[in-house]
């Protein structure tokens, strides 16, 4: 790969993005970028009343993720340091389109493009999927208080929104490979064999330089 590796792990809430990103970071000694969640002061209110708190919630995430991308570009990619992230900033549009009014979304989308169009894009996306029952089980195990009130219907719709957005991403950026992982079939947290299957796909895509020795 001619570009310095920048891997993004994406998928709906509770699918295991952070766990997989941490495993990749540890195994290949990549820098890791984690999304800011707990610091969002509007998130618990958002889960209780989506329509009332959606714009504040989405704007907080957008501004913080933009700052993280700036730091990633300056402190890692420009210094040829590979990075794995447990999110991609394009997820902001997925959430915003579902929760904002049409007028709010149009304003939000304009701000999004102003901030992000010249920011680094990943050269590989790992897209994690799972059934609603699996997502709900993992959210319960994770135990974040703010997530316990998530409406299952909202989570199910979010999963469908992700699928539609990933297809759009593939059409817009056909040169960026997307590795699809079914979380119902692979348990990469508890099963090392399943994790190694994902690592093998990364290596086949050339996202991991051959001179790196995996430490698993």
Secondary structure, DSSP 4 states (H G I P E B T S, - for coil): --SPPEEEEE-STTS-HHHHHHHHHHHHT-EEE----TT-TTHHHHHH-HHHHHHHHHHHHHHHHHHHHHHHHHHTGGGT--EEES--TTHHHHHHHHHS-HHHHHHHHHHHHHHHTTS---SEEEEEE--HHHHHHHHHHHT-GGGTT--HHHHHHHHHHHHHHHHHHHHH-TTSEEEEEETTT--TTT-HHHHHHHHHHHHHTT-S-TTPPP--
